[in-house]
Amino acid sequence: MILGAFGAHLLEKLLSAAQLASFETGLRYQFYHVFFLILLSLIPRIEEKDKNKIALLISIGILLFSGSIYLLNLQDVLGLNLGFLGPVTPIGGSLLIFAWFYTAYKIKTYSPR
């Protein structure tokens, strides 16, 4: 919520429309995956050790995906050259996608003991 309010009020004066849209994409995906984490905790067909692995994938994925988007769009405001973060975004996205597939796999292959 803080990032959303920050983006809606302060950043609209500092970023171009394209940068603001990109920043909002990072926020949206972060938001979706926080809900994913909440739902993950409620799925009884996944063992705790697997939930922990999935949660780690999601957390790192959010950090790399959304975090790199935020920093790339803020680099001019921050006065930094962060172009090297460009390749980090798809790595984070890939981790998020893998987390979804791994979750589906664990649900499908669940067998009670």
C-alpha positions in Angstrom: 0.0 0.0 0.0 2.8 2.4 0.8 4.4 1.8 -2.6 1.0 2.3 -4.3 0.4 5.5 -2.5 4.0 6.6 -3.2 3.5 5.8 -6.9 0.2 7.4 -7.2 1.1 10.7 -5.7 4.8 11.5 -5.7 5.9 9.5 -8.7 3.4 10.8 -11.2 5.2 14.1 -11.0 8.7 12.5 -11.4 8.2 9.7 -13.9 7.0 9.6 -17.5 3.7 7.9 -18.3 5.6 4.8 -19.5 7.8 4.7 -16.4 4.7 5.0 -14.2 2.9 2.2 -16.0 6.0 0.0 -15.7 6.2 0.8 -11.9 2.5 -0.1 -11.6 3.2 -3.4 -13.3 5.7 -4.2 -10.6 3.2 -3.3 -8.0 0.5 -5.4 -9.6 2.6 -8.5 -9.8 3.8 -8.0 -6.2 0.2 -7.7 -5.1 -0.8 -10.9 -7.0 2.0 -12.9 -5.5 1.3 -11.7 -1.9 -2.2 -13.2 -2.4 -0.6 -16.3 -3.8 1.4 -16.6 -0.6 -1.7 -16.3 1.5 -3.6 -18.9 -0.6 -0.6 -21.2 -0.5 -0.7 -21.2 3.3 -4.3 -22.5 3.1 -3.7 -25.4 0.7 -3.8 -28.6 2.7 -2.6 -30.8 -0.1 0.9 -29.3 0.0 3.4 -30.3 2.7 5.0 -27.6 4.8 8.5 -28.2 3.4 7.1 -27.7 -0.1 5.2 -24.6 1.0 8.4 -23.2 2.3 10.2 -23.9 -1.0 7.4 -22.2 -2.9 7.3 -19.3 -0.6 11.1 -18.8 -1.0 10.7 -18.9 -4.8 7.9 -16.4 -4.7 9.8 -14.1 -2.3 13.0 -14.1 -4.4 10.9 -13.8 -7.5 9.1 -10.7 -6.2 12.3 -9.1 -5.1 14.0 -9.7 -8.4 11.0 -9.0 -10.7 9.2 -6.1 -8.9 12.3 -4.8 -7.2 14.2 -4.5 -10.5 11.3 -2.8 -12.2 11.0 -0.3 -9.3 14.7 0.5 -9.4 15.0 0.7 -13.2 12.2 3.2 -13.3 13.6 5.2 -10.5 17.2 5.3 -11.7 16.9 8.8 -13.1 15.2 10.1 -9.9 17.9 8.4 -7.8 20.7 9.7 -10.1 22.0 6.2 -10.6 22.8 4.0 -13.6 21.0 0.8 -12.9 20.7 -0.6 -16.4 22.5 -3.7 -15.4 19.3 -4.7 -13.6 17.5 -5.2 -16.9 18.3 -9.0 -17.1 17.2 -9.5 -13.5 13.6 -8.8 -14.3 13.0 -11.9 -16.4 14.9 -14.1 -13.9 12.5 -12.9 -11.2 9.6 -13.5 -13.5 10.8 -17.0 -14.3 11.0 -17.8 -10.6 7.4 -16.7 -10.1 6.3 -18.8 -13.0 8.2 -21.8 -11.7 6.5 -21.3 -8.3 3.1 -21.5 -9.9 4.0 -24.7 -11.8 5.6 -26.3 -8.8 2.5 -25.5 -6.7 0.3 -27.1 -9.4 2.6 -30.2 -9.5 2.6 -30.6 -5.7 -1.2 -30.4 -5.6 -1.6 -32.9 -8.5 0.9 -35.4 -7.1 -0.4 -35.2 -3.5 -0.8 -38.5 -1.8 -1.9 -38.6 1.9 0.3 -40.7 4.1 
